[in-house]
Amino acid sequence: MTLKSRVQKVALIAVLAGCCFLLLGLSMAAAAWIQISSVVKGREVDVPDLYGMSLDQARERAESMGLILVQDPNSVHSDVVAEGQILFQVPQPHRHIKSGRRLEVTVSLGPEIKKIPNLTGESVNFAGILLKQAETVPGQIARIPSGLAPKGRILAQNPPGGSELGLMSGVSLLVSDGPVAPYYVTPNLTGKSYPLVKKFLDDNDFRVVVKIKGGDPSQVPTVLRQYPQAGYPIQKNHPITLEINRE
């Protein structure tokens, strides 16, 4: 074999070896790219249905599928889902997402229990506003004289404040009609001077109704009859009627 042939053979071997190394490098690069792409893309999973599960059950189920369970700090009342169970979730069930993603859930507070407000000492109008906010209405309203609270203020209620509203309708109210007006004994006014009687009754805040029956104009104005009669109990808001001979 001539020198030229040997050189050509060595050159050919070198070229073939270079091609092999090049192919090997390309293969390794392709494998690395596929591996990186797989890591970046992640494994897709089917979002589980966590509705009605406890928080611990939901967390265990989510972690078994490579998902991170996150609880919404704002829980919500529900008449359907019991307290402590999953009410909502995002993403919704059966969506396809990458493993390692967050799965946010909202926990139920159970049915909302409404309380009857305490109305003692409030006015009837303001009590109506409070009851409307509690989604109920005033029931029967009774009024009694009382010195325990000003007129128009609530003395008692049924059911009492703090009770559960439940299915009952209306709250009965006992309202103060103000202090009881005191009674006085009607004095004997018959035969007395009308001007003196009128001054006495006015000074003591009694209401007076006068009826003139006629008589001798030369006589001084005198009380002929009175109603109520002497000794009868009377309150200041009831009038005293006097019959006189003249003014």
C-alpha contacts under 8 A as a table, 3 or more apart, distances in Angstrom:
res1	aa1	res2	aa2	distance
1	M	5	S	6.23
1	M	6	R	6.75
2	T	5	S	5.30
2	T	6	R	6.43
3	L	6	R	5.09
3	L	7	V	6.24
4	K	7	V	5.16
4	K	8	Q	6.28
5	S	8	Q	5.12
5	S	9	K	6.16
6	R	9	K	5.10
6	R	10	V	6.23
7	V	10	V	5.22
7	V	11	A	6.14
8	Q	11	A	5.07
8	Q	12	L	6.16
9	K	12	L	5.10
9	K	13	I	6.27
10	V	13	I	5.13
10	V	14	A	6.20
11	A	14	A	5.07
11	A	15	V	6.21
12	L	15	V	5.08
12	L	16	L	6.18
13	I	16	L	5.10
13	I	17	A	6.07
14	A	17	A	5.06
14	A	18	G	6.08
15	V	18	G	5.07
15	V	19	C	6.22
16	L	19	C	5.10
16	L	20	C	6.26
17	A	20	C	5.06
17	A	21	F	6.26
18	G	21	F	5.14
18	G	22	L	6.05
19	C	22	L	4.95
19	C	23	L	6.11
20	C	23	L	5.15
20	C	24	L	6.10
21	F	24	L	4.99
21	F	25	G	6.08
22	L	25	G	5.09
22	L	26	L	6.18
23	L	26	L	5.07
23	L	27	S	6.11
24	L	27	S	5.09
24	L	28	M	6.22
25	G	28	M	5.14
25	G	29	A	6.10
26	L	29	A	5.05
26	L	30	A	6.08
27	S	30	A	5.11
27	S	31	A	6.17
28	M	31	A	5.08
28	M	32	A	6.14
29	A	32	A	5.08
29	A	33	W	6.12
30	A	33	W	5.06
30	A	34	I	6.17
31	A	34	I	5.14
31	A	35	Q	6.21
32	A	35	Q	5.08
32	A	36	I	6.14
33	W	36	I	5.09
33	W	37	S	6.00
34	I	37	S	5.11
34	I	38	S	6.10
35	Q	38	S	5.10
35	Q	39	V	6.31
36	I	39	V	5.10
36	I	40	V	6.13
37	S	40	V	5.08
37	S	41	K	5.89
38	S	41	K	5.20
38	S	42	G	5.86
38	S	43	R	7.82
39	V	42	G	5.27
41	K	98	K	7.44
42	G	98	K	5.56
42	G	99	S	6.19
43	R	98	K	5.45
43	R	99	S	5.48
44	E	96	H	6.11
44	E	97	I	5.26
44	E	98	K	4.24
44	E	99	S	5.78
45	V	65	M	6.95
45	V	96	H	5.53
45	V	97	I	5.62
45	V	98	K	6.03
45	V	99	S	6.09
46	D	93	P	7.61
46	D	94	H	5.17
46	D	95	R	5.72
46	D	96	H	4.82
46	D	97	I	6.74
47	V	91	P	7.27
47	V	92	Q	7.04
47	V	93	P	4.99
47	V	94	H	4.74
47	V	95	R	5.27
47	V	96	H	6.18
47	V	97	I	7.01
48	P	61	R	7.62
48	P	62	A	7.23
48	P	93	P	5.31
48	P	94	H	6.20
49	D	92	Q	7.58
49	D	93	P	4.78
49	D	94	H	7.23
50	L	53	M	5.60
50	L	58	A	5.72
50	L	86	I	6.47
50	L	89	Q	7.35
50	L	93	P	7.73
51	Y	85	Q	7.51
51	Y	86	I	5.11
51	Y	87	L	5.85
51	Y	88	F	6.75
51	Y	89	Q	7.58
52	G	81	V	6.58
52	G	82	A	7.84
52	G	85	Q	5.09
52	G	86	I	4.95
52	G	87	L	6.49
53	M	57	Q	5.90
53	M	58	A	5.85
53	M	85	Q	5.22
53	M	86	I	5.46
54	S	57	Q	5.19
54	S	58	A	6.12
54	S	84	G	6.06
54	S	85	Q	4.55
54	S	86	I	6.24
55	L	58	A	5.10
55	L	59	R	6.09
55	L	84	G	7.00
55	L	85	Q	6.48
55	L	86	I	6.76
55	L	107	V	7.61
56	D	59	R	5.13
56	D	60	E	6.19
57	Q	60	E	5.21
57	Q	61	R	6.19
58	A	61	R	5.12
58	A	62	A	6.07
58	A	69	L	7.67
58	A	86	I	7.84
59	R	62	A	5.16
59	R	63	E	6.06
59	R	68	I	7.82
59	R	69	L	5.65
60	E	63	E	5.31
60	E	64	S	6.17
61	R	64	S	5.23
61	R	65	M	6.74
62	A	65	M	5.35
62	A	66	G	6.49
62	A	67	L	5.04
62	A	68	I	6.46
62	A	69	L	6.22
62	A	103	L	7.66
63	E	66	G	4.93
63	E	67	L	5.16
63	E	68	I	6.20
63	E	69	L	7.35
64	S	67	L	7.46
65	M	99	S	7.12
66	G	99	S	5.02
66	G	100	G	5.45
66	G	101	R	7.88
67	L	99	S	5.58
67	L	100	G	4.88
67	L	101	R	5.43
67	L	102	R	6.02
67	L	103	L	6.52
68	I	100	G	6.25
68	I	101	R	6.06
68	I	102	R	4.68
68	I	103	L	5.83
69	L	102	R	5.95
69	L	103	L	4.89
69	L	104	E	5.96
69	L	105	V	7.33
70	V	102	R	6.57
70	V	103	L	5.94
70	V	104	E	4.65
70	V	105	V	6.30
71	Q	104	E	5.68
71	Q	105	V	5.07
71	Q	106	T	6.07
71	Q	107	V	7.47
72	D	75	S	6.88
72	D	104	E	6.48
72	D	105	V	5.85
72	D	106	T	5.13
72	D	107	V	7.47
73	P	106	T	7.70
74	N	106	T	7.19
75	S	106	T	5.87
75	S	107	V	5.23
75	S	108	S	5.78
75	S	109	L	6.14
76	V	106	T	7.36
76	V	107	V	6.74
76	V	108	S	5.20
76	V	109	L	5.51
76	V	110	G	7.80
77	H	108	S	5.67
77	H	109	L	4.61
77	H	110	G	5.14
77	H	111	P	5.54
77	H	112	E	5.66
78	S	81	V	5.67
78	S	82	A	7.31
78	S	108	S	6.10
78	S	109	L	6.54
78	S	110	G	4.95
78	S	111	P	4.98
78	S	112	E	7.07
79	D	82	A	7.59
79	D	110	G	6.17
79	D	111	P	4.52
79	D	112	E	7.47
80	V	110	G	7.56
80	V	111	P	7.60
81	V	85	Q	6.57
81	V	86	I	7.67
81	V	87	L	6.47
81	V	108	S	6.31
81	V	110	G	6.17
82	A	85	Q	5.88
82	A	108	S	6.44
82	A	109	L	7.13
82	A	110	G	4.74
82	A	111	P	7.52
83	E	107	V	7.53
83	E	108	S	5.06
83	E	109	L	4.49
83	E	110	G	4.02
83	E	111	P	7.72
84	G	107	V	5.76
84	G	108	S	5.53
84	G	109	L	6.33
84	G	110	G	7.49
85	Q	107	V	5.54
85	Q	108	S	5.59
86	I	89	Q	7.56
86	I	105	V	6.54
86	I	106	T	5.91
86	I	107	V	4.63
86	I	108	S	6.10
87	L	105	V	7.41
87	L	106	T	5.60
87	L	107	V	5.42
87	L	108	S	5.40
88	F	105	V	5.62
88	F	106	T	5.04
88	F	107	V	7.22
89	Q	92	Q	5.82
89	Q	93	P	7.85
89	Q	103	L	7.08
89	Q	104	E	5.61
89	Q	105	V	4.28
89	Q	106	T	6.29
90	V	103	L	5.94
90	V	104	E	5.20
90	V	105	V	6.44
91	P	95	R	6.81
91	P	103	L	6.43
91	P	104	E	7.33
92	Q	95	R	6.25
97	I	101	R	7.20
98	K	101	R	6.02
109	L	112	E	7.62
113	I	164	E	6.65
113	I	165	L	7.45
113	I	166	G	7.84
114	K	134	A	6.77
114	K	164	E	5.89
114	K	165	L	5.51
114	K	166	G	7.54
115	K	134	A	7.14
115	K	161	G	7.46
115	K	162	G	5.32
115	K	163	S	5.53
115	K	164	E	4.68
115	K	165	L	5.41
116	I	131	L	7.44
116	I	134	A	6.67
116	I	159	P	7.68
116	I	160	P	7.27
116	I	161	G	5.13
116	I	162	G	5.25
116	I	163	S	5.44
116	I	164	E	6.23
116	I	165	L	5.73
117	P	130	L	6.80
117	P	131	L	7.03
117	P	134	A	7.42
117	P	161	G	4.87
117	P	162	G	6.06
118	N	160	P	6.92
118	N	161	G	3.95
118	N	162	G	6.66
119	L	122	E	5.48
119	L	127	A	5.93
119	L	154	I	6.71
119	L	156	A	7.70
119	L	157	Q	7.07
119	L	161	G	6.88
120	T	153	R	7.66
120	T	154	I	5.13
120	T	155	L	5.60
120	T	156	A	5.74
120	T	157	Q	7.09
121	G	149	A	7.16
121	G	153	R	5.41
121	G	154	I	5.04
121	G	155	L	6.32
122	E	126	F	6.45
122	E	127	A	6.15
122	E	153	R	5.45
122	E	154	I	5.63
123	S	126	F	5.37
123	S	127	A	6.08
123	S	152	G	5.85
123	S	153	R	4.64
123	S	154	I	6.22
124	V	127	A	5.03
124	V	128	G	6.28
124	V	152	G	6.55
124	V	153	R	6.56
124	V	154	I	6.77
124	V	175	V	7.80
125	N	128	G	5.19
125	N	129	I	6.70
126	F	129	I	5.09
126	F	130	L	6.39
127	A	130	L	5.09
127	A	131	L	6.11
127	A	138	P	7.95
128	G	131	L	5.14
128	G	132	K	6.13
128	G	137	V	6.67
128	G	138	P	6.36
129	I	132	K	5.13
129	I	133	Q	6.36
130	L	133	Q	5.17
130	L	134	A	6.40
131	L	134	A	4.94
131	L	135	E	6.25
131	L	136	T	5.24
131	L	137	V	5.41
131	L	138	P	6.92
132	K	135	E	4.88
132	K	136	T	5.43
132	K	137	V	5.96
133	Q	136	T	7.57
136	T	169	S	6.47
136	T	170	G	5.77
136	T	171	V	7.72
137	V	169	S	7.17
137	V	170	G	4.78
137	V	171	V	6.52
138	P	141	I	7.56
138	P	170	G	4.98
138	P	171	V	4.89
138	P	172	S	6.12
138	P	173	L	7.24
139	G	169	S	7.57
139	G	170	G	4.36
139	G	171	V	4.71
139	G	172	S	4.47
139	G	173	L	7.03
140	Q	170	G	7.96
140	Q	171	V	7.30
140	Q	172	S	4.71
140	Q	173	L	6.31
141	I	172	S	5.88
141	I	173	L	4.81
141	I	174	L	5.94
141	I	175	V	7.04
142	A	173	L	6.34
142	A	174	L	4.93
142	A	175	V	6.02
143	R	174	L	5.80
143	R	175	V	4.67
143	R	176	S	5.70
143	R	177	D	5.77
144	I	174	L	7.48
144	I	175	V	6.52
144	I	176	S	5.47
144	I	177	D	5.30
144	I	178	G	7.85
145	P	176	S	5.79
145	P	177	D	4.56
145	P	178	G	5.27
145	P	179	P	5.53
145	P	180	V	5.37
146	S	149	A	6.56
146	S	150	P	7.94
146	S	176	S	5.52
146	S	177	D	6.26
146	S	178	G	5.22
146	S	179	P	4.64
146	S	180	V	6.22
147	G	150	P	7.02
147	G	176	S	7.89
147	G	178	G	6.00
147	G	179	P	4.19
147	G	180	V	6.99
148	L	155	L	7.68
148	L	176	S	7.80
148	L	179	P	7.75
149	A	153	R	6.10
149	A	154	I	7.62
149	A	155	L	6.89
149	A	176	S	6.14
149	A	178	G	6.87
150	P	153	R	5.78
150	P	176	S	6.50
150	P	177	D	7.46
150	P	178	G	5.34
150	P	179	P	7.57
151	K	175	V	7.69
151	K	176	S	5.08
151	K	177	D	4.62
151	K	178	G	4.02
151	K	179	P	7.64
152	G	175	V	5.98
152	G	176	S	5.52
152	G	177	D	6.13
152	G	178	G	7.42
153	R	175	V	5.64
153	R	176	S	5.54
154	I	157	Q	7.59
154	I	173	L	6.68
154	I	174	L	5.83
154	I	175	V	4.39
154	I	176	S	6.14
155	L	173	L	7.68
155	L	174	L	5.49
155	L	175	V	5.44
155	L	176	S	6.15
156	A	160	P	7.91
156	A	173	L	6.07
156	A	174	L	5.14
156	A	175	V	7.28
157	Q	160	P	5.60
157	Q	161	G	7.67
157	Q	171	V	6.71
157	Q	172	S	5.57
157	Q	173	L	4.61
157	Q	174	L	6.13
158	N	171	V	5.69
158	N	172	S	5.16
158	N	173	L	6.69
159	P	163	S	6.62
159	P	171	V	6.20
159	P	172	S	7.31
160	P	163	S	6.04
165	L	168	M	6.41
181	A	235	Q	6.50
181	A	236	K	7.65
182	P	235	Q	6.16
182	P	236	K	7.95
183	Y	233	P	5.90
183	Y	234	I	5.29
183	Y	235	Q	4.82
183	Y	236	K	7.75
184	Y	233	P	5.42
184	Y	234	I	5.22
184	Y	235	Q	6.13
185	V	230	A	7.46
185	V	231	G	5.25
185	V	232	Y	5.65
185	V	233	P	4.72
185	V	234	I	6.26
186	T	228	P	6.96
186	T	229	Q	6.81
186	T	230	A	5.00
186	T	231	G	5.02
186	T	232	Y	5.29
186	T	233	P	6.10
186	T	234	I	6.39
187	P	229	Q	7.98
187	P	230	A	5.04
187	P	231	G	6.27
188	N	229	Q	7.26
188	N	230	A	4.58
188	N	231	G	7.43
189	L	192	K	5.69
189	L	197	V	6.88
189	L	223	V	6.69
189	L	225	R	7.93
189	L	226	Q	6.89
189	L	230	A	7.39
190	T	222	T	7.89
190	T	223	V	5.11
190	T	224	L	5.59
190	T	225	R	5.54
190	T	226	Q	6.41
191	G	222	T	5.94
191	G	223	V	5.18
191	G	224	L	5.90
191	G	225	R	7.92
192	K	196	L	7.66
192	K	197	V	6.93
192	K	222	T	5.67
192	K	223	V	5.65
193	S	196	L	5.46
193	S	197	V	6.20
193	S	220	V	7.21
193	S	221	P	6.02
193	S	222	T	4.66
193	S	223	V	6.41
194	Y	197	V	4.97
194	Y	198	K	5.90
194	Y	221	P	5.38
194	Y	222	T	4.84
194	Y	223	V	5.53
194	Y	244	I	7.19
194	Y	247	E	7.79
195	P	198	K	5.14
195	P	199	K	6.20
195	P	221	P	7.19
196	L	199	K	5.21
196	L	200	F	6.23
197	V	200	F	5.13
197	V	201	L	6.24
198	K	201	L	5.28
198	K	202	D	6.07
198	K	208	V	7.63
199	K	202	D	5.15
199	K	203	D	5.99
200	F	203	D	5.24
200	F	204	N	6.41
201	L	204	N	5.22
201	L	205	D	6.25
201	L	206	F	5.17
201	L	207	R	7.31
201	L	208	V	7.31
202	D	205	D	5.07
202	D	206	F	5.85
202	D	207	R	7.31
202	D	208	V	7.91
203	D	206	F	7.81
205	D	236	K	6.78
206	F	236	K	5.15
206	F	237	N	7.28
206	F	238	H	7.77
206	F	239	P	6.77
206	F	240	I	7.33
207	R	236	K	6.87
207	R	237	N	7.04
207	R	238	H	6.78
207	R	239	P	4.57
207	R	240	I	6.12
208	V	239	P	5.45
208	V	240	I	4.99
208	V	241	T	5.90
208	V	242	L	7.29
209	V	239	P	6.54
209	V	240	I	6.09
209	V	241	T	4.57
209	V	242	L	6.15
210	V	241	T	5.89
210	V	242	L	4.99
210	V	243	E	6.02
210	V	244	I	7.23
211	K	241	T	7.46
211	K	242	L	6.13
211	K	243	E	4.74
211	K	244	I	6.32
212	I	243	E	5.75
212	I	244	I	5.07
212	I	245	N	5.74
212	I	246	R	5.84
212	I	247	E	7.55
213	K	243	E	6.45
213	K	244	I	6.11
213	K	245	N	5.46
213	K	246	R	7.35
214	G	244	I	7.43
214	G	245	N	4.71
214	G	246	R	5.92
215	G	219	Q	7.92
215	G	245	N	4.87
215	G	246	R	6.69
216	D	219	Q	5.62
216	D	245	N	7.34
217	P	220	V	7.60
217	P	245	N	7.98
217	P	246	R	6.91
219	Q	222	T	7.99
220	V	246	R	7.78
221	P	244	I	6.57
221	P	245	N	5.95
221	P	246	R	5.17
221	P	247	E	5.52
222	T	244	I	5.47
222	T	245	N	5.97
222	T	246	R	7.29
223	V	226	Q	7.33
223	V	242	L	6.42
223	V	243	E	5.84
223	V	244	I	4.54
223	V	245	N	6.99
224	L	242	L	7.49
224	L	243	E	5.39
224	L	244	I	5.19
224	L	245	N	6.73
225	R	242	L	5.97
225	R	243	E	5.05
225	R	244	I	7.19
226	Q	229	Q	5.78
226	Q	230	A	7.96
226	Q	240	I	7.21
226	Q	241	T	5.70
226	Q	242	L	4.66
226	Q	243	E	6.24
227	Y	240	I	5.83
227	Y	241	T	5.08
227	Y	242	L	6.58
228	P	232	Y	6.09
228	P	234	I	7.84
228	P	240	I	6.40
228	P	241	T	7.25
229	Q	232	Y	5.86
234	I	238	H	6.73
235	Q	238	H	5.58
236	K	239	P	7.22
244	I	247	E	7.30
